[in-house]
Amino acid sequence: MLKKIFVVALVVFLGLSFVGCGSDSSSTGFNETTMPENETGTDFTYAVGDLDTAAVDNNFDQDQTSLYNELFEEWFAFPGMFFSIYEDIKNNATYNSSENRWEAEINDPFGGSSETVTVYGEYTENNSFWIHGPGDSPGEGMYIYPDGGITIYIEMDISMYIKVEIYKYEGYYYGFLRFNDLEADPDQALILKFKFEDQTPCEDFRLYFGRYNGSFSVSDYVYIRDRQISAETWYTDESNITRYFSISWDGSTFNFTPSQDI
C-alpha cells in the first residue's frame, strides 16, 4: 500500500527536532485516457528551488542551519518526494481496463534494489486523479484535481499523520503542511503555510510556521479548496496559530523574521 512506500520517508522527513517551541479557480479538465500532468508539482519544485537559492545567497543556511535543513530538506522535500514518485509511476504504469485504473510496479524508494511496490492511479467520480496503494481508503494518498490543485494525506499510526495541499488562486499558489510532531512533544501540533506566485523564476514567495492551536487531529484540518473563504483570506488568518517565524522573498530581498526564540 502507499503507506508502505512512505513509512520510512515520514520518519526521515517528519521525525523533527524543532528547537523552541472557497474556490474560483478555472477548471482545465482531464483527458481520462491518460494520466494527468502534474504542472502544479513542477511549479512548486521550481519555486522552492528559487527560494532555496535566495536563502543560500543570503546565508540563511549558515545563520539558521537547523531551520534551513528542516525547511528545505524535510518539510518542502516531502511533497517533492511524492511528485518524483508520481513521475516514476507515469513512466511505468499500464492500464488495466477491467479495473479502470493504471497500475505500476515501481522500485521501493526505501527498500532494497530488488524490492518493488504496487501503486494504482484512477479517476474518481469528480474527475480528480487518485494515486494510492492497495488497501488505502478514499481520501488517503495523493489527488490531482482538474484545476491543477493537489492534496496529500497519509495516515501511518497515531504518531505520524500529515496533510498537504497546493491550491491555485488568482495567479498564486497557496498551500500548507499540517502535521504533529509527537516524538518531540506529544502536545505539539504544527503547521507551515505558504504562498508563491505562478511565475518562473519565482520572485514572490512567503511562508510562516508555528504551533497549530485548533483541532489536534490532522484529518480535521479543512483543505483550502473546501473552505467558504478565499485562499488569501485563509492564508492571512492566524487565529489558531502561534507563529514561530516567517520568511519572505521578493526577488531581491530575503527576510527571515523569528516571532519566538528558535
LINVENBEL-V647640 format. One record per residue. N is the residue number from 1. RES is the residue in one letter. D_FIRST is the distance of its C-alpha to the first C-alpha in Angstrom with 2 decimals. Layout:
BEGIN
n & res & d_first
N & RES & D_FIRST
N & RES & D_FIRST
END
This chain:
BEGIN
n & res & d_first
1 & M & 0.00
2 & L & 3.79
3 & K & 5.26
4 & K & 5.45
5 & I & 6.96
6 & F & 9.32
7 & V & 10.31
8 & V & 13.25
9 & A & 14.12
10 & L & 14.52
11 & V & 16.76
12 & V & 18.63
13 & F & 19.16
14 & L & 19.58
15 & G & 21.20
16 & L & 24.35
17 & S & 27.95
18 & F & 29.70
19 & V & 33.35
20 & G & 35.35
21 & C & 34.32
22 & G & 31.89
23 & S & 31.55
24 & D & 34.07
25 & S & 31.88
26 & S & 32.65
27 & S & 30.10
28 & T & 29.84
29 & G & 27.69
30 & F & 25.36
31 & N & 26.07
32 & E & 23.56
33 & T & 24.09
34 & T & 22.43
35 & M & 19.61
36 & P & 21.28
37 & E & 22.65
38 & N & 21.52
39 & E & 25.10
40 & T & 24.45
41 & G & 22.11
42 & T & 24.89
43 & D & 27.54
44 & F & 25.73
45 & T & 25.43
46 & Y & 29.12
47 & A & 30.30
48 & V & 28.64
49 & G & 30.16
50 & D & 33.53
51 & L & 33.27
52 & D & 32.34
53 & T & 35.40
54 & A & 37.58
55 & A & 36.43
56 & V & 37.30
57 & D & 40.55
58 & N & 41.54
59 & N & 40.72
60 & F & 38.01
61 & D & 36.02
62 & Q & 39.13
63 & D & 40.30
64 & Q & 36.98
65 & T & 34.95
66 & S & 32.41
67 & L & 31.87
68 & Y & 31.70
69 & N & 28.97
70 & E & 26.91
71 & L & 27.42
72 & F & 26.86
73 & E & 24.73
74 & E & 22.38
75 & W & 22.49
76 & F & 23.11
77 & A & 21.03
78 & F & 17.81
79 & P & 17.79
80 & G & 19.34
81 & M & 16.40
82 & F & 14.17
83 & F & 17.07
84 & S & 17.37
85 & I & 13.84
86 & Y & 14.52
87 & E & 17.69
88 & D & 16.05
89 & I & 13.91
90 & K & 17.26
91 & N & 19.05
92 & N & 16.91
93 & A & 15.76
94 & T & 17.63
95 & Y & 18.35
96 & N & 17.71
97 & S & 20.73
98 & S & 20.23
99 & E & 16.97
100 & N & 18.28
101 & R & 15.35
102 & W & 14.71
103 & E & 12.30
104 & A & 12.01
105 & E & 11.47
106 & I & 12.08
107 & N & 13.29
108 & D & 11.19
109 & P & 13.31
110 & F & 13.64
111 & G & 13.79
112 & G & 16.79
113 & S & 18.25
114 & S & 17.29
115 & E & 13.57
116 & T & 11.18
117 & V & 7.56
118 & T & 6.96
119 & V & 7.14
120 & Y & 9.29
121 & G & 12.38
122 & E & 14.83
123 & Y & 17.93
124 & T & 18.38
125 & E & 21.74
126 & N & 23.03
127 & N & 22.37
128 & S & 19.79
129 & F & 16.97
130 & W & 13.41
131 & I & 10.66
132 & H & 7.11
133 & G & 3.84
134 & P & 4.75
135 & G & 6.07
136 & D & 6.43
137 & S & 10.23
138 & P & 12.79
139 & G & 13.79
140 & E & 10.56
141 & G & 9.54
142 & M & 12.61
143 & Y & 15.52
144 & I & 18.51
145 & Y & 21.55
146 & P & 24.63
147 & D & 26.73
148 & G & 24.61
149 & G & 23.18
150 & I & 19.72
151 & T & 17.71
152 & I & 14.69
153 & Y & 13.46
154 & I & 11.08
155 & E & 11.55
156 & M & 11.08
157 & D & 14.13
158 & I & 17.71
159 & S & 18.59
160 & M & 15.96
161 & Y & 15.62
162 & I & 16.40
163 & K & 17.49
164 & V & 18.85
165 & E & 21.04
166 & I & 23.38
167 & Y & 25.92
168 & K & 29.05
169 & Y & 32.36
170 & E & 35.90
171 & G & 35.43
172 & Y & 33.15
173 & Y & 29.50
174 & Y & 28.71
175 & G & 25.66
176 & F & 24.37
177 & L & 21.97
178 & R & 22.00
179 & F & 20.77
180 & N & 22.16
181 & D & 23.36
182 & L & 23.56
183 & E & 24.25
184 & A & 27.32
185 & D & 28.46
186 & P & 27.09
187 & D & 28.85
188 & Q & 27.88
189 & A & 26.21
190 & L & 26.23
191 & I & 26.23
192 & L & 26.90
193 & K & 28.51
194 & F & 29.52
195 & K & 31.28
196 & F & 32.41
197 & E & 34.47
198 & D & 33.20
199 & Q & 35.39
200 & T & 35.30
201 & P & 36.45
202 & C & 35.37
203 & E & 38.45
204 & D & 37.42
205 & F & 34.47
206 & R & 34.51
207 & L & 32.28
208 & Y & 32.66
209 & F & 30.72
210 & G & 31.36
211 & R & 30.71
212 & Y & 29.41
213 & N & 31.69
214 & G & 30.15
215 & S & 27.52
216 & F & 25.64
217 & S & 22.44
218 & V & 20.41
219 & S & 19.15
220 & D & 22.88
221 & Y & 23.63
222 & V & 24.54
223 & Y & 23.55
224 & I & 26.65
225 & R & 26.39
226 & D & 26.66
227 & R & 29.72
228 & Q & 33.30
229 & I & 34.63
230 & S & 34.61
231 & A & 32.20
232 & E & 35.24
233 & T & 36.25
234 & W & 32.79
235 & Y & 32.92
236 & T & 36.38
237 & D & 35.74
238 & E & 35.60
239 & S & 36.65
240 & N & 33.69
241 & I & 33.38
242 & T & 35.33
243 & R & 35.41
244 & Y & 35.25
245 & F & 35.88
246 & S & 35.94
247 & I & 36.05
248 & S & 37.65
249 & W & 38.41
250 & D & 40.90
251 & G & 41.34
252 & S & 44.11
253 & T & 43.61
254 & F & 40.69
255 & N & 40.97
256 & F & 39.20
257 & T & 40.37
258 & P & 39.46
259 & S & 39.98
260 & Q & 39.82
261 & D & 40.19
262 & I & 37.10
END
